[in-house]
Amino acid sequence: MSSIPHLPALRKGRPYESLDKVPVKDHKTGEVCAEVSQVNAGIVRKDLGKIGEARKALKKFTVAQLVEITAKAGDLFLNGTLPLGDKGHTQSPEEYIATLSRTSGLPHIMVKRNMAKLHYALTHMDEILNGLSRGLDMSVIDLGFGTQANCPVSYFPTTNSLGLVMPSNSPAVNSLWLPAIALKIPVVIKPGREEPWTPFRLIQAFIAAGAPPEAFGFYPTDHEGSGEVVKLSGRNLVFGDVAMAKMYEGNPSVQVHGPGWSKIIIGEDKIEDWKDYIDVIVSSISDNGGRSCINASAVIVPKYGKEIADAIAQRLGPVEPLPADDENARLSGFANTKMADYIDGVIDADLADKPGAEDVTAKYRNGPRKVEFQGGTFLRPTIIHCNSWDHPLANREFLCPYASVVEVKQSEVLSKIGYSLIVTAITEDPAFTDELLECPTIDRLNLGPISTMKISWDQPHEGNMFEFLYKRRSIDRA
């Protein structure tokens, strides 16, 4: 048995070894951690042409049975030793944590937290489906029709498969596709280049728990292959940047999960107590290494902007890289060092070229933003005070602990801020609360000092998977 694991493609659950393989490397040392078989667009087209067989395999189960299988998969994912590839290798939870950390840059403690989130989602799928469907009796999905609140209802699937073009930034994003299996929709996964581990381990956990292998496609592929996944799957989740979001804008078959532009807003009625909210602001910006779309990237206040920026900077500025296995590690390394170079360069260029902004963390860092540590590249936290919302750094989001602090009149906030995946609004002003509740550009709203990182599994913060995969029809029976 080779010392280096091989992750095959999974074609309806069956391992497929390609002549074309890509190494997945330690982000610090360059050591090869695994080889991953690559498939071309032709294989994707061929397999998706027969995806109906995978759907039939899931239809043999009831939703209740699949929910039970999903819960078993959750325990196996968290605690089990599972197959790793097709050459006889296995992977314990500890090996998963260490390997994912090595290739993605996430410290062990963050991988563990992401594992816990995935475990919770898998073991509470009945609650999640209840929330997503607003209390629908899931036997309606088994039969195709039934009643809800004494009203006849019928639902039909919008697709035979859910296509997934996954990122490498955070394992917990895989939680978004987990309901698909319980809802009898096969998944076709194009994994992130540095993070094939989580989707592969989840698939192995599902299969070990009793799910049909045919329900899972795992297709490491290139840009053309990713395009075929999206084109041929009736519904898709795609993760990417602003350009990706614009590419699929208006396409009803694609949910794009890109920049979140999540924000914290302090109302005029609470601004005098701003010191009480520094903890929740700091955690919103920096938890999970600042890598999530639900991390706050802007703090908007009616006054005291400089003071608030300085207070946040005092907390985050001194944060520096620590060894990956240190329980106090708060920063993630960059597997793609060019991304770190780009972010560092953009921030410095906008500070130099556009007046009205200051890197408040600079005086507390006592060194550069981009640093090398134990062979890895890291970006230390950056808090920018902007004199105006019009400054280019005021509404930016980067793959690190970054946020702007900007003063905006409360009466102008909602007309200026644009789209926000999550807004934490610290206010008890009834009129302002009404405006927030009616604001169409806020996906999830937290009223009060709640971290933007806190999510409710039975309330989707970005798209409703049940409504994405099923559509209601009118029905009558003689």
Solvent accessible surface area in square Angstrom, and as a share of the most:
residue,aa,sasa,rsa
1,M,170,0.76
2,S,67,0.43
3,S,107,0.69
4,I,68,0.34
5,P,19,0.12
6,H,8,0.04
7,L,0,0.00
8,P,1,0.01
9,A,0,0.00
10,L,4,0.02
11,R,44,0.16
12,K,21,0.09
13,G,11,0.10
14,R,146,0.53
15,P,86,0.54
16,Y,71,0.27
17,E,82,0.37
18,S,13,0.09
19,L,185,0.92
20,D,86,0.44
21,K,63,0.27
22,V,26,0.15
23,P,54,0.34
24,V,7,0.04
25,K,101,0.43
26,D,14,0.07
27,H,31,0.14
28,K,49,0.21
29,T,103,0.60
30,G,38,0.36
31,E,101,0.46
32,V,47,0.27
33,C,13,0.08
34,A,0,0.00
35,E,69,0.31
36,V,6,0.04
37,S,0,0.00
38,Q,32,0.14
39,V,7,0.04
40,N,91,0.47
41,A,5,0.04
42,G,31,0.30
43,I,25,0.13
44,V,0,0.00
45,R,113,0.41
46,K,126,0.53
47,D,12,0.06
48,L,12,0.06
49,G,66,0.64
50,K,106,0.45
51,I,23,0.12
52,G,26,0.25
53,E,92,0.41
54,A,0,0.00
55,R,26,0.09
56,K,139,0.59
57,A,10,0.07
58,L,0,0.00
59,K,114,0.48
60,K,169,0.72
61,F,51,0.21
62,T,55,0.32
63,V,1,0.01
64,A,74,0.57
65,Q,90,0.40
66,L,0,0.00
67,V,26,0.15
68,E,100,0.45
69,I,16,0.08
70,T,0,0.00
71,A,32,0.25
72,K,102,0.43
73,A,0,0.00
74,G,0,0.00
75,D,71,0.37
76,L,55,0.27
77,F,0,0.00
78,L,51,0.25
79,N,101,0.52
80,G,12,0.12
81,T,87,0.51
82,L,6,0.03
83,P,65,0.41
84,L,15,0.08
85,G,15,0.14
86,D,51,0.27
87,K,80,0.34
88,G,60,0.58
89,H,22,0.10
90,T,81,0.47
91,Q,4,0.02
92,S,23,0.15
93,P,18,0.11
94,E,120,0.54
95,E,90,0.40
96,Y,0,0.00
97,I,17,0.09
98,A,36,0.28
99,T,24,0.14
100,L,0,0.00
101,S,3,0.02
102,R,81,0.30
103,T,0,0.00
104,S,3,0.02
105,G,6,0.05
106,L,1,0.00
107,P,4,0.02
108,H,39,0.17
109,I,23,0.12
110,M,4,0.02
111,V,0,0.00
112,K,85,0.36
113,R,126,0.46
114,N,2,0.01
115,M,4,0.02
116,A,54,0.42
117,K,68,0.29
118,L,0,0.00
119,H,41,0.18
120,Y,90,0.34
121,A,1,0.01
122,L,0,0.00
123,T,38,0.22
124,H,51,0.23
125,M,2,0.01
126,D,85,0.44
127,E,90,0.40
128,I,8,0.04
129,L,3,0.01
130,N,85,0.43
131,G,23,0.23
132,L,7,0.04
133,S,8,0.05
134,R,170,0.62
135,G,41,0.39
136,L,8,0.04
137,D,85,0.44
138,M,32,0.14
139,S,46,0.30
140,V,3,0.02
141,I,16,0.08
142,D,52,0.27
143,L,120,0.60
144,G,24,0.23
145,F,70,0.29
146,G,22,0.21
147,T,89,0.52
148,Q,45,0.20
149,A,98,0.76
150,N,154,0.79
151,C,54,0.32
152,P,80,0.50
153,V,3,0.02
154,S,1,0.01
155,Y,33,0.13
156,F,61,0.25
157,P,46,0.29
158,T,33,0.19
159,T,11,0.07
160,N,71,0.37
161,S,1,0.01
162,L,0,0.00
163,G,0,0.00
164,L,0,0.00
165,V,17,0.09
166,M,10,0.04
167,P,34,0.21
168,S,25,0.16
169,N,31,0.16
170,S,5,0.03
171,P,1,0.01
172,A,19,0.14
173,V,27,0.15
174,N,3,0.02
175,S,11,0.07
176,L,42,0.21
177,W,1,0.00
178,L,0,0.00
179,P,8,0.05
180,A,0,0.00
181,I,0,0.00
182,A,0,0.00
183,L,0,0.00
184,K,11,0.05
185,I,0,0.00
186,P,0,0.00
187,V,1,0.00
188,V,1,0.01
189,I,0,0.00
190,K,35,0.15
191,P,6,0.04
192,G,5,0.05
193,R,154,0.56
194,E,45,0.20
195,E,5,0.02
196,P,2,0.01
197,W,2,0.01
198,T,0,0.00
199,P,1,0.01
200,F,3,0.01
201,R,4,0.02
202,L,1,0.00
203,I,0,0.00
204,Q,22,0.10
205,A,0,0.00
206,F,0,0.00
207,I,48,0.25
208,A,62,0.48
209,A,14,0.10
210,G,40,0.38
211,A,3,0.03
212,P,15,0.10
213,P,55,0.35
214,E,64,0.29
215,A,0,0.00
216,F,1,0.00
217,G,4,0.04
218,F,0,0.00
219,Y,5,0.02
220,P,6,0.04
221,T,10,0.06
222,D,82,0.43
223,H,151,0.68
224,E,106,0.47
225,G,0,0.00
226,S,15,0.10
227,G,33,0.31
228,E,15,0.07
229,V,0,0.00
230,V,12,0.07
231,K,140,0.59
232,L,74,0.37
233,S,4,0.02
234,G,32,0.31
235,R,48,0.17
236,N,0,0.00
237,L,1,0.00
238,V,1,0.01
239,F,22,0.09
240,G,29,0.28
241,D,86,0.45
242,V,59,0.34
243,A,66,0.51
244,M,46,0.20
245,A,36,0.28
246,K,139,0.59
247,M,114,0.51
248,Y,36,0.14
249,E,140,0.63
250,G,78,0.75
251,N,57,0.29
252,P,110,0.69
253,S,24,0.16
254,V,13,0.08
255,Q,33,0.15
256,V,36,0.21
257,H,10,0.04
258,G,15,0.14
259,P,30,0.19
260,G,1,0.01
261,W,62,0.22
262,S,0,0.00
263,K,0,0.00
264,I,0,0.00
265,I,3,0.01
266,I,3,0.01
267,G,1,0.01
268,E,100,0.45
269,D,69,0.36
270,K,45,0.19
271,I,3,0.01
272,E,109,0.49
273,D,66,0.34
274,W,28,0.10
275,K,147,0.62
276,D,108,0.56
277,Y,23,0.09
278,I,15,0.08
279,D,93,0.48
280,V,22,0.13
281,I,0,0.00
282,V,6,0.04
283,S,31,0.20
284,S,0,0.00
285,I,1,0.00
286,S,7,0.05
287,D,61,0.32
288,N,14,0.07
289,G,2,0.02
290,G,4,0.04
291,R,13,0.05
292,S,20,0.13
293,C,32,0.19
294,I,13,0.07
295,N,8,0.04
296,A,1,0.01
297,S,5,0.03
298,A,1,0.00
299,V,0,0.00
300,I,0,0.00
301,V,1,0.00
302,P,32,0.20
303,K,86,0.36
304,Y,68,0.26
305,G,0,0.00
306,K,134,0.57
307,E,88,0.39
308,I,0,0.00
309,A,0,0.00
310,D,32,0.16
311,A,21,0.16
312,I,0,0.00
313,A,0,0.00
314,Q,96,0.42
315,R,108,0.40
316,L,0,0.00
317,G,0,0.00
318,P,72,0.45
319,V,19,0.11
320,E,95,0.42
321,P,11,0.07
322,L,59,0.30
323,P,46,0.29
324,A,35,0.27
325,D,96,0.50
326,D,43,0.23
327,E,98,0.44
328,N,110,0.56
329,A,3,0.02
330,R,92,0.34
331,L,8,0.04
332,S,9,0.06
333,G,0,0.00
334,F,8,0.03
335,A,36,0.28
336,N,77,0.40
337,T,61,0.35
338,K,160,0.68
339,M,77,0.35
340,A,0,0.00
341,D,67,0.35
342,Y,124,0.47
343,I,3,0.01
344,D,25,0.13
345,G,38,0.36
346,V,28,0.16
347,I,0,0.00
348,D,69,0.36
349,A,46,0.36
350,D,20,0.10
351,L,41,0.20
352,A,85,0.66
353,D,99,0.51
354,K,92,0.39
355,P,122,0.77
356,G,27,0.26
357,A,21,0.17
358,E,91,0.41
359,D,17,0.09
360,V,8,0.05
361,T,0,0.00
362,A,47,0.36
363,K,120,0.51
364,Y,59,0.22
365,R,15,0.05
366,N,137,0.70
367,G,34,0.33
368,P,88,0.56
369,R,12,0.04
370,K,63,0.27
371,V,27,0.16
372,E,120,0.54
373,F,57,0.24
374,Q,111,0.49
375,G,54,0.52
376,G,1,0.01
377,T,10,0.06
378,F,8,0.03
379,L,3,0.01
380,R,19,0.07
381,P,1,0.01
382,T,0,0.00
383,I,0,0.00
384,I,0,0.00
385,H,14,0.06
386,C,1,0.00
387,N,103,0.53
388,S,46,0.30
389,W,29,0.10
390,D,123,0.63
391,H,15,0.07
392,P,49,0.31
393,L,0,0.00
394,A,0,0.00
395,N,51,0.26
396,R,66,0.24
397,E,46,0.21
398,F,20,0.08
399,L,57,0.29
400,C,5,0.03
401,P,3,0.02
402,Y,5,0.02
403,A,0,0.00
404,S,0,0.00
405,V,0,0.00
406,V,0,0.00
407,E,79,0.35
408,V,10,0.06
409,K,136,0.58
410,Q,22,0.10
411,S,100,0.64
412,E,65,0.29
413,V,3,0.01
414,L,34,0.17
415,S,99,0.64
416,K,81,0.35
417,I,1,0.01
418,G,34,0.33
419,Y,85,0.32
420,S,0,0.00
421,L,1,0.00
422,I,0,0.00
423,V,0,0.00
424,T,0,0.00
425,A,0,0.00
426,I,3,0.01
427,T,9,0.05
428,E,128,0.57
429,D,38,0.20
430,P,105,0.66
431,A,65,0.50
432,F,3,0.01
433,T,25,0.15
434,D,84,0.44
435,E,92,0.41
436,L,3,0.01
437,L,110,0.55
438,E,145,0.65
439,C,18,0.11
440,P,127,0.80
441,T,49,0.29
442,I,19,0.10
443,D,74,0.38
444,R,32,0.12
445,L,45,0.22
446,N,4,0.02
447,L,74,0.37
448,G,13,0.12
449,P,77,0.49
450,I,60,0.30
451,S,22,0.14
452,T,0,0.00
453,M,20,0.09
454,K,117,0.50
455,I,40,0.20
456,S,27,0.18
457,W,57,0.20
458,D,67,0.35
459,Q,103,0.46
460,P,56,0.35
461,H,26,0.12
462,E,26,0.12
463,G,40,0.38
464,N,21,0.11
465,M,13,0.06
466,F,5,0.02
467,E,89,0.40
468,F,19,0.08
469,L,0,0.00
470,Y,7,0.03
471,K,123,0.52
472,R,120,0.44
473,R,114,0.42
474,S,111,0.72
475,I,57,0.29
476,D,137,0.71
477,R,166,0.61
478,A,157,1.22
